[in-house]
């Protein structure tokens, strides 16, 4: 938001929060090329943001007289969106400044413009530079303002941010493990304990050590959450936001469904909203990785809510395009539940405050419209292996979303749970006939759900009295709830690669978020109406939630799974993965914990959530 700083020399006001934490004098490597063309968004302030926040809370709070009295997108814009006059003022100024003014979002909160770096510098009274930093441990060169952005003083309070002058949004990554073909997992187990390599030391008692699982079927995933034949998500729409678009998503989903025991996609049940002008930056963004993310999100949510429509919102690039797709999904207001399986694993502070603020404004709009948002918390635990210190990830730390952590689950042949614990893995290597803890960038840590206290947001009312003060320190704590995420007990996803269809085992909180989205759709079917922000209801539940605690168990695997923030061995070998032994500082435990939140959905969850 504008902080009111006034530069009397040119009658302009500075916008606070426009410089990301990684843009420092010590990391600057050069001035930006003034001829480069950039597309940016000028964000306009909400009218009465405090009133919007209060309304979002009231329409979602169980017992409130306004519970469920959601607004349409048009009603939200009329009540809280910028005025037409404000938009006209901003567009006129931008055109006069020599920028190419493009469209305005339907909620009037964003004006899209384009210009060369030189033109943008003159328009916004700043100077852009290139900085060398690390993203998920890899060195990258990113652009950001060297000094605060300024706007005409007449627009103070009208313009809240300029998004896209810095590359903060380029730090967002999908939150899943690299997929593994079951055939490559030496003697993988179809269920817990079906295969157990007894040629290696048995660290755990009989029944508590298993070969890593081949990946659960859709039938097993539904059984994991005690879903019955009536839990179908009928009459609902699940929205998924990701980058790029696979060519065979619906066909692969139906083919996988027929092989894993759930109904195939019906004609028209899956739709995709594609960006104007096609896609860009495919190689830089690893478009193939995003295709796997898309397949995972679609198929896992379909398994949980087979009759729900699925609407995929494709970003044109991973470099800043995801938030544009979020804006489209919220403004369109077709999806009842939204799933975001991506986030900023480099810590919530590394993203420019202005970028975070605008996401929160959009998430706030979604809550007022009754849309539920499930966001994965990440796969690097505390993120210490990436950033050097513990930090929550954004946007899962936003107060206006449901942050979804992860569990490790071992089902028997009848789909009964033998192991349910928090997803925080530690790796061991067989050496000299003994299991020796691995040593990497973060000790023996081998992947796990993100969690901890936000450094930015105060504790919401619905967390008070549930989250211990020692865990939150008065701040928003994540996660809120958890679902299957461990890739060693993962989910089978069908995908066509280079013309060949196959089933691959996926994991990560990228799996957990769409599972929770599917459960929210099932609850909406029962309720007959949207649920809005889920967290007030989740923290008020007294049934349907399983409290998660550490279980002494582990899996043998011939290949360690690679995740950001881990330095596990890359070669084939003999390894044992310990479950939930606190390899960093995160571990499940009684009550709310920083791995699984209030717990994981259990028998009766759908009905209990629907009743709130």
C-alpha positions in Angstrom: 0.0 0.0 0.0 1.1 3.6 -0.5 3.0 4.7 2.6 2.4 8.5 2.0 6.1 9.3 1.5 6.1 12.5 -0.5 8.9 13.6 -2.8 8.3 17.4 -3.0 10.8 17.8 -5.8 8.5 16.2 -8.4 5.2 16.1 -6.5 5.2 12.3 -6.4 4.4 9.7 -3.6 6.5 6.6 -3.1 4.8 3.1 -2.9 6.1 1.0 0.0 6.9 -2.7 -0.4 8.1 -2.4 -4.0 11.6 -3.8 -3.4 12.0 -7.6 -2.7 14.4 -8.7 0.1 16.9 -10.2 -2.4 17.4 -6.9 -4.2 20.3 -5.5 -2.2 23.4 -3.4 -3.2 25.6 -6.5 -2.5 23.7 -8.7 -4.9 23.4 -6.2 -7.8 25.3 -7.2 -10.9 24.3 -4.6 -13.5 21.7 -2.1 -14.6 18.7 -3.5 -16.5 18.6 -3.2 -20.3 16.5 -0.2 -21.0 15.3 -1.6 -24.3 13.8 -4.8 -22.8 10.0 -4.9 -23.0 8.1 -5.8 -19.8 4.4 -6.3 -19.1 3.3 -5.0 -15.7 0.1 -4.6 -13.7 -0.9 -1.5 -11.9 -2.9 -2.5 -8.9 -5.7 -0.2 -7.6 -6.7 -0.1 -4.0 -9.9 -1.7 -2.7 -12.5 0.5 -1.2 -12.9 -0.2 2.5 -10.4 -3.1 2.8 -11.2 -3.3 6.5 -14.8 -3.8 5.8 -14.0 -6.5 3.2 -11.9 -8.4 5.7 -14.6 -8.3 8.3 -17.2 -9.5 5.7 -15.0 -12.3 4.6 -14.6 -13.5 8.2 -18.3 -13.2 8.9 -19.6 -15.1 5.9 -17.2 -18.0 6.7 -17.6 -18.2 10.5 -19.8 -20.9 11.9 -22.6 -19.5 13.9 -22.4 -16.0 12.3 -25.7 -14.5 11.2 -24.0 -13.7 7.8 -22.7 -17.3 7.4 -23.1 -18.3 3.7 -24.3 -14.9 2.6 -21.7 -14.6 -0.2 -21.5 -11.9 -2.8 -21.4 -12.4 -6.6 -18.3 -11.2 -8.4 -20.3 -8.2 -9.6 -21.6 -7.4 -6.1 -18.0 -7.6 -4.8 -16.8 -5.1 -7.4 -19.7 -2.7 -6.8 -19.1 -2.7 -3.1 -15.3 -3.0 -2.7 -13.7 -2.6 -6.1 -12.1 0.6 -7.4 -14.5 3.1 -9.0 -14.7 3.5 -12.7 -13.5 7.1 -12.2 -10.3 5.8 -10.4 -9.7 3.4 -13.3 -10.1 6.2 -15.8 -7.6 8.4 -13.9 -5.0 5.6 -13.8 -5.4 4.6 -17.4 -5.2 8.3 -18.5 -2.0 8.8 -16.5 -0.4 5.6 -17.9 -1.1 6.6 -21.5 0.2 10.1 -20.9 3.4 8.5 -19.5 4.0 6.8 -22.8 3.1 3.2 -21.8 0.8 0.9 -23.9 -2.3 0.5 -21.8 -4.1 -2.8 -22.3 -7.1 -4.3 -20.6 -8.5 -3.8 -17.1 -9.6 -6.7 -15.0 -13.3 -7.2 -14.5 -13.0 -6.4 -10.8 -11.2 -3.1 -11.7 -8.3 -3.9 -9.5 -5.6 -4.3 -12.2 -4.7 -2.3 -15.3 -2.3 -4.2 -17.6 0.4 -2.1 -19.3 3.4 -2.7 -21.4 6.6 -0.7 -22.1 10.3 -0.8 -22.4 12.3 -0.8 -19.2 13.3 2.8 -20.0 9.7 3.9 -20.4 8.7 2.1 -17.2 11.5 3.7 -15.2 10.4 7.1 -16.3 6.7 6.4 -15.7 7.3 5.0 -12.2 10.2 7.2 -11.1 12.5 4.3 -10.4 15.6 2.5 -11.8 15.7 -1.2 -12.6 18.7 -3.4 -12.0 19.7 -7.0 -12.3 20.5 -9.0 -9.1 22.1 -12.4 -8.6 20.2 -14.6 -6.1 19.2 -18.2 -5.5 15.8 -19.8 -6.1 15.4 -23.2 -4.5 19.1 -23.4 -4.2 19.9 -22.5 -7.8 21.6 -19.3 -8.9 19.4 -17.0 -10.9 19.5 -13.4 -12.3 16.4 -11.4 -11.5 15.3 -7.8 -12.1 13.9 -5.5 -9.5 13.7 -1.7 -8.7 16.8 -0.3 -7.1 14.8 2.5 -5.4 11.1 2.8 -4.4 8.4 3.1 -7.1 6.7 6.5 -7.2 3.4 7.7 -8.6 1.8 11.1 -9.0 0.6 12.4 -5.6 -2.9 12.8 -7.1 -3.1 9.0 -7.3 -2.0 8.4 -3.7 -4.5 6.0 -2.2 -5.8 5.0 -5.7 -2.8 3.0 -6.8 -1.5 0.4 -4.3 1.3 -1.3 -6.2 3.0 -1.9 -9.5 3.5 -5.6 -10.1 6.0 -6.9 -12.6 8.8 -4.4 -12.3 10.4 -7.0 -10.1 10.7 -10.7 -10.7 9.3 -11.9 -7.3 6.7 -14.0 -8.9 9.4 -15.8 -10.9 10.3 -17.6 -7.6 7.1 -19.7 -7.6 7.6 -23.5 -8.1 5.2 -26.5 -8.2 5.2 -28.5 -4.9 5.6 -32.1 -6.0 8.3 -34.7 -6.1 9.6 -36.0 -9.4 7.3 -38.8 -10.6 8.6 -42.4 -10.3 7.5 -45.3 -12.5 6.4 -48.2 -10.3 8.4 -50.6 -12.4 11.6 -48.7 -11.6 11.0 -49.1 -7.8 12.6 -52.4 -7.2 9.9 -54.7 -5.8 7.6 -51.8 -4.7 4.7 -52.8 -2.5 1.1 -52.5 -3.8 0.0 -52.1 -0.1 1.9 -51.7 3.1 4.1 -54.7 3.8 3.2 -56.6 0.7 6.9 -56.4 -0.2 9.5 -56.0 2.4 13.2 -56.5 1.6 14.5 -58.8 4.4 18.0 -58.9 2.9 18.6 -55.5 4.6 18.6 -54.8 8.3 15.1 -54.5 9.9 15.3 -51.3 11.8 11.6 -51.5 12.7 9.5 -54.4 14.1 7.6 -56.8 11.9 4.8 -54.9 10.2 6.4 -51.5 10.7 8.9 -51.7 7.8 7.9 -52.1 4.2 9.3 -51.5 0.7 8.2 -48.2 -0.7 4.8 -48.3 -2.2 4.0 -48.4 -5.9 1.5 -45.6 -5.5 -2.1 -45.8 -4.3 -5.0 -46.2 -6.7 -8.0 -44.0 -6.8 -10.0 -46.6 -5.0 -7.4 -46.7 -2.2 -7.3 -42.9 -2.0 -11.1 -42.7 -1.5 -10.9 -45.5 1.1 -8.2 -43.5 2.9 -10.7 -40.8 3.7 -13.7 -43.2 4.2 -15.6 -41.9 1.3 -18.8 -43.7 0.4 -20.7 -44.1 -2.9 -22.6 -40.8 -2.3 -19.5 -38.7 -1.9 -19.1 -37.6 -5.5 -18.8 -33.8 -5.5 -22.0 -33.6 -7.6 -23.0 -30.1 -8.7 -19.7 -28.5 -7.9 -16.7 -27.2 -9.8 -13.1 -27.5 -8.7 -10.7 -24.9 -10.2 -7.0 -25.7 -10.6 -4.5 -23.0 -11.3 -1.2 -24.0 -12.9 1.2 -23.1 -15.7 0.9 -24.3 -19.3 -1.4 -27.0 -20.6 -1.0 -30.6 -21.3 -2.3 -32.0 -24.6 -4.0 -35.1 -23.3 -5.1 -34.2 -19.8 -8.7 -35.4 -20.0 -7.9 -38.5 -22.0 -5.1 -39.5 -19.5 -7.3 -38.9 -16.6 -10.0 -41.2 -18.0 -7.5 -43.8 -18.9 -5.9 -43.7 -15.4 -9.3 -43.8 -13.8 -10.3 -47.0 -15.6 -7.0 -48.6 -14.4 -7.2 -47.4 -10.8 -10.9 -48.1 -10.0 -12.7 -44.7 -10.3 -15.2 -43.4 -12.9 -13.8 -42.0 -16.1 -14.3 -38.3 -17.0 -17.6 -37.5 -18.7 -17.6 -35.4 -21.9 -17.4 -31.8 -20.9 -16.5 -32.5 -17.3 -13.0 -31.1 -17.8 -12.4 -27.7 -19.3 -9.4 -25.5 -19.7 -9.2 -21.7 -19.7 -6.1 -20.8 -21.8 -4.3 -17.4 -21.9 -4.5 -15.0 -24.8 -1.5 -15.2 -27.0 -0.3 -18.7 -26.2 2.5 -19.7 -23.8 6.0 -18.4 -23.3 9.2 -19.4 -21.4 8.5 -23.2 -21.7 12.1 -24.2 -21.5 13.1 -21.9 -18.7 10.0 -22.9 -16.6 10.3 -26.7 -17.3 6.9 -27.0 -18.9 7.1 -30.8 -18.7 7.2 -30.5 -14.9 4.1 -28.4 -14.9 2.4 -30.9 -17.2 3.0 -33.5 -14.5 1.6 -31.1 -11.9 -1.5 -30.6 -14.0 -2.1 -34.3 -14.3 -1.6 -34.9 -10.6 -4.0 -32.1 -9.6 -6.7 -33.1 -12.0 -6.6 -36.9 -11.3 -6.3 -36.6 -7.5 -9.2 -34.2 -7.2 -11.2 -36.3 -9.6 -10.6 -39.4 -7.5 -12.0 -37.7 -4.4 -14.9 -35.9 -6.2 -15.6 -37.9 -9.4 -18.7 -36.0 -10.4 -17.3 -32.5 -9.9 -16.5 -30.5 -12.9 -12.8 -29.6 -13.1 -11.8 -26.2 -14.6 -8.1 -25.7 -15.3 -6.8 -22.1 -15.4 -3.5 -22.1 -17.4 -0.9 -19.4 -16.9 1.0 -18.4 -20.0 4.3 -18.7 -18.1 5.6 -19.6 -14.7 7.4 -16.2 -14.7 4.6 -14.1 -13.2 1.7 -15.6 -15.0 0.3 -17.7 -12.2 -1.2 -14.8 -10.3 -2.8 -13.6 -13.5 -4.5 -17.0 -13.8 -5.6 -16.7 -10.1 -7.2 -13.3 -10.9 -9.1 -14.9 -13.8 -10.3 -17.8 -11.7 -11.6 -15.5 -9.0 -13.2 -12.9 -11.3 -14.9 -15.6 -13.3 -16.3 -17.1 -10.1 -17.2 -20.4 -11.7 -15.1 -22.6 -9.5 -16.5 -23.3 -6.0 -13.2 -24.6 -4.7 -9.7 -23.6 -5.9 -6.5 -25.7 -5.6 -3.0 -24.1 -5.8 -0.2 -26.7 -5.7 2.6 -24.2 -5.9 4.3 -21.6 -3.8 7.4 -19.6 -3.0 9.7 -22.1 -1.2 12.4 -19.4 -0.8 10.4 -17.9 2.1 7.5 -15.5 2.3 9.8 -12.5 2.9 11.7 -13.0 -0.4 8.6 -11.9 -2.4 8.0 -8.1 -2.6 5.3 -7.1 -0.1 3.3 -5.4 -2.8 3.0 -8.8 -4.7 1.9 -10.5 -1.5 -0.7 -7.8 -0.8 -2.3 -8.1 -4.2 -2.6 -11.9 -3.8 -4.3 -11.4 -0.4 -6.7 -8.9 -2.0 -7.7 -11.6 -4.6 -8.0 -14.3 -2.0 -10.1 -12.0 0.1 -12.4 -11.5 -2.8 -12.6 -15.3 -3.3 -13.6 -15.7 0.4 -16.4 -13.1 0.1 -17.7 -14.9 -3.0 -17.8 -18.2 -1.1 -14.8 -19.8 -3.0 -12.6 -22.0 -0.9 -8.8 -22.0 -1.7 -6.5 -24.9 -0.8 -2.8 -24.2 -1.0 0.1 -26.6 -0.6 2.6 -25.7 2.1 5.7 -27.0 0.2 7.9 -30.0 0.3 11.1 -28.6 2.0 9.9 -28.6 5.6 11.1 -25.5 7.3 12.8 -24.4 4.1 16.1 -24.1 6.0 17.9 -26.2 3.5 17.1 -23.7 0.8 17.2 -20.3 2.6 19.5 -21.1 5.6 16.8 -20.4 8.2 13.3 -21.5 9.0 10.6 -19.7 7.0 7.0 -20.3 6.0 6.1 -20.4 2.3 3.7 -18.0 0.5 0.9 -18.1 -0.5 0.1 -20.9 2.0 0.8 -18.4 4.8 -1.9 -16.0 3.6 -4.8 -15.6 6.1 -7.3 -16.1 3.4 -6.5 -19.6 2.2 -6.4 -23.1 3.7 -2.8 -24.3 4.1 -2.5 -28.0 3.4 0.3 -30.0 5.0 1.2 -33.6 4.5 0.9 -37.1 5.9 2.6 -40.5 5.3 0.0 -43.3 5.0 0.4 -47.1 4.9 -2.8 -49.0 4.0 -3.1 -52.8 4.1 -4.6 -54.9 1.4 -8.1 -54.1 2.6 -7.3 -50.4 2.5 -7.3 -50.2 6.3 -4.7 -47.8 7.8 -1.7 -49.4 9.5 0.5 -46.3 9.4 -0.7 -42.7 9.5 1.9 -40.1 10.5 3.3 -36.7 9.6 5.3 -36.4 6.4 8.8 -35.5 7.5 11.3 -38.0 6.2 14.8 -38.8 7.1 17.2 -40.8 4.9 19.6 -43.6 5.8 22.1 -45.4 3.6 23.2 -49.0 4.1 26.9 -49.0 5.0 28.9 -51.7 6.6 25.7 -53.7 7.4 24.2 -50.7 9.2 21.8 -47.9 8.5 23.8 -44.7 8.5 21.9 -41.4 8.6 22.5 -39.3 5.4 24.2 -36.0 5.7 23.2 -33.3 3.2 22.4 -29.6 3.1 19.9 -30.1 6.0 21.1 -33.1 7.9 19.2 -36.3 7.2 16.1 -34.5 6.0 14.8 -36.1 2.9 11.6 -34.1 2.2 8.5 -33.2 4.2 5.6 -30.8 4.4 6.1 -27.1 5.0 5.1 -25.7 8.3 5.7 -23.1 10.9 4.7 -19.5 11.9 4.4 -16.7 9.5 6.7 -13.8 10.0 4.2 -11.4 8.4 0.6 -12.1 9.5 -1.0 -12.0 12.9 -2.8 -15.1 14.2 -6.4 -15.2 12.9 -9.2 -15.5 15.4 -10.0 -19.0 14.4 -6.5 -20.2 15.4 -6.5 -18.6 18.8 -7.0 -21.2 21.5 -6.2 -24.1 19.1 -2.6 -23.3 18.0 -0.2 -23.1 21.0 1.3 -19.7 21.6 4.7 -21.4 21.6 4.2 -22.5 18.0 2.6 -19.3 16.6 4.2 -16.5 18.7 1.1 -14.6 17.9 1.3 -15.1 14.2 -0.6 -17.0 11.5 0.6 -20.7 11.7 0.7 -23.3 9.0 -0.6 -25.8 8.0 -4.3 -25.9 8.8 -4.9 -29.5 7.8 -3.1 -32.3 6.0 -3.6 -35.1 3.5 -1.5 -37.7 1.7 1.8 -36.2 0.5 4.7 -38.6 1.0 6.0 -39.8 -2.3 7.1 -43.1 -0.8 3.4 -43.8 -0.2 2.2 -41.8 -3.2 -0.6 -41.7 -5.7 -0.7 -43.3 -9.2 -1.1 -40.7 -11.9 -1.5 -41.5 -15.6 0.4 -39.4 -18.1 1.3 -39.6 -21.8 5.0 -38.9 -22.3 6.6 -38.9 -25.8 3.5 -40.7 -27.1 3.5 -43.4 -24.5 0.9 -43.6 -21.6 2.1 -44.9 -18.2 1.2 -44.8 -14.6 3.7 -42.9 -12.3 3.7 -42.4 -8.5 3.6 -38.8 -7.4 3.8 -37.1 -4.0 4.3 -33.8 -2.3 1.9 -31.3 -0.8 0.9 -30.8 -4.5 -1.1 -34.0 -4.0 -2.5 -33.0 -0.6 -4.0 -29.7 -1.7 -6.2 -31.1 -4.5 -7.3 -34.0 -2.2 -8.5 -31.4 0.3 -10.2 -29.4 -2.5 -12.0 -32.6 -3.6 -13.2 -33.2 0.0 -14.4 -29.6 0.2 -16.4 -30.3 -3.0 -17.9 -33.4 -1.5 -18.9 -31.4 1.6 -20.5 -28.7 -0.7 -22.6 -31.5 -2.3 -24.0 -32.4 1.1 -24.4 -28.8 2.2 -26.0 -27.7 -1.1 -24.1 -24.4 -1.0 -20.6 -23.1 -1.1 -18.4 -23.2 2.0 -16.2 -20.1 1.5 -13.0 -19.9 3.6 -12.6 -23.3 5.2 -10.4 -22.5 8.1 -13.0 -21.2 10.6 -14.9 -24.4 10.1 -11.9 -26.7 10.2 -10.7 -25.3 13.6 -14.2 -25.6 15.0 -14.6 -29.3 14.0 -15.0 -31.8 16.9 -15.5 -34.9 14.6 -14.1 -36.2 11.3 -10.5 -35.2 12.1 -7.8 -37.7 13.0 -5.1 -36.3 15.3 -1.7 -37.3 13.8 1.3 -38.3 15.9 4.7 -39.9 15.1 4.7 -43.6 14.2 7.9 -45.6 14.4 8.0 -47.0 10.9 9.9 -46.7 7.6 10.4 -47.9 4.0 13.1 -49.5 2.1 13.8 -47.9 -1.3 16.5 -48.4 -4.0 16.2 -44.8 -5.0 15.9 -41.6 -2.9 13.3 -39.1 -4.2 14.6 -35.7 -5.0 12.9 -32.6 -3.6 14.0 -29.0 -3.4 16.1 -28.3 -0.3 17.4 -31.9 0.0 20.8 -33.3 -1.1 19.9 -37.0 -1.1 21.9 -39.5 -3.0 21.1 -39.5 -6.7 22.4 -43.0 -7.5 20.6 -46.4 -7.1 21.4 -48.0 -3.8 20.0 -49.4 -0.6 18.2 -46.8 1.5 15.8 -46.7 4.4 13.5 -43.7 5.0 12.4 -43.0 8.6 9.0 -41.4 9.1 8.3 -38.3 11.2 11.5 -38.4 13.4 12.0 -34.7 13.5 14.9 -34.5 11.0 14.6 -30.7 11.1 12.4 -29.0 13.7 9.0 -30.1 12.5 7.1 -33.1 13.8 3.5 -34.1 14.2 2.0 -34.4 17.7 -1.1 -34.2 19.9 -3.5 -31.4 19.0 -2.4 -28.8 16.4 1.1 -29.4 15.0 3.3 -27.7 12.4 3.2 -30.7 10.0 -0.5 -31.6 9.9 -2.3 -28.7 11.5 -5.5 -29.8 13.2 -5.0 -33.3 11.7 -6.0 -35.2 8.7 -9.6 -36.0 7.4 -11.1 -39.1 8.9 -14.4 -41.0 8.8 -17.2 -38.5 8.9 -15.2 -35.5 7.7 -17.3 -34.6 4.8 -20.5 -34.6 6.8 -18.9 -32.7 9.7 -17.5 -30.0 7.4 -20.8 -29.7 5.6 -22.6 -29.1 8.9 -20.5 -26.1 9.8 
